[in-house]
Amino acid sequence: AQKITQTQPGMFVQEKEAVTLDCTYDTSDQSYGLFWYKQPSSGEMIFLIYQGSYDEQNATEGRYSLNFQKARKSANLVISASQLGDSAMYFCAMRPAGGTSYGKLTFGQGTILTVHP
Amino acid sequence: SQTIHQWPATLVQPVGSPLSLECTVEGTSNPNLYWYRQAAGRGLQLLFYSVGIGQISSEVPQNLSASRPQDRQFILSSKKLLLSDSGVYHCAWSEAGVEQYFGPGTRLTVT
């Protein structure tokens, strides 16, 4: 079974500063994928970034980067130059690769990020 | 481009009443489809997924059911709602199991 843990219920950051949202995971699979989603107050889940377990480079997408430390089983999201529109709930998720579990996401509890002006 | 629709957007139903939520995807063929539920202040929990018409897999035991009558249509149903069924229901699609893209969600309140 897979498990995602997000230990920060809430985080605060000043506009234009960087912030790191923590995510640790537990799995016995050798191959898996890690995701981050943003959920604004509208409720829609917005895909941000993906990291494969065999990817040697950390994933980056614009202001988002994923700090992947496989030995520590952590996949922290770094948001650089925070903007007021970044205020939202952020979810870390993972899925196994291959087999009948292919594609099914397991989510963490989420972290509420508040960006102050 | 692909789009995903869910309706209704919000719903208030009494305990014991039936439920039908619909999800449709446009701009793709033979997608994998998923239903998730999000209880208040919690993460998403996978309920059902489907890899093709008529093919439904259930992840957790519950009083909900799902059907896929057409390639790009996914329906979530219940014969009798419970208070614990309240939450936001998210439909998602993916191609070959890569990133999942979510719909706007349906907020269900069971009273």
Contacts between the chains, C-beta under 8 A, distances in Angstrom:
chain1	res1	chain2	res2	distance
A	4	B	43	7.6
A	35	B	99	7.0
A	35	B	100	7.9
A	37	B	102	7.7
A	42	B	104	7.4
A	43	B	88	5.9
A	43	B	104	6.9
A	43	B	105	4.7
A	43	B	107	7.0
A	44	B	102	6.2
A	44	B	103	7.4
A	44	B	104	5.1
A	44	B	105	6.3
A	45	B	44	7.4
A	45	B	90	6.1
A	45	B	92	7.4
A	45	B	102	3.7
A	45	B	105	7.7
A	46	B	102	7.7
A	47	B	99	5.2
A	47	B	100	7.2
A	47	B	101	6.4
A	47	B	102	7.8
A	50	B	98	7.8
A	50	B	99	5.9
A	91	B	43	5.9
A	91	B	44	7.1
A	93	B	44	7.8
A	95	B	97	7.3
A	97	B	97	7.8
A	100	B	57	7.8
A	102	B	97	4.4
A	103	B	32	5.3
A	103	B	34	7.7
A	103	B	49	7.0
A	103	B	94	5.6
A	103	B	97	3.5
A	103	B	100	7.2
A	104	B	34	7.5
A	104	B	46	5.5
A	104	B	49	6.0
A	104	B	59	7.2
A	105	B	34	7.7
A	105	B	36	7.8
A	105	B	44	7.4
A	105	B	46	6.5
A	105	B	100	6.2
A	106	B	46	7.5
A	107	B	36	7.9
A	107	B	43	3.8
A	107	B	44	4.5
A	107	B	45	7.4
A	108	B	43	5.5
A	109	B	42	6.3
A	109	B	43	4.9
A	110	B	42	7.6
A	110	B	43	5.5
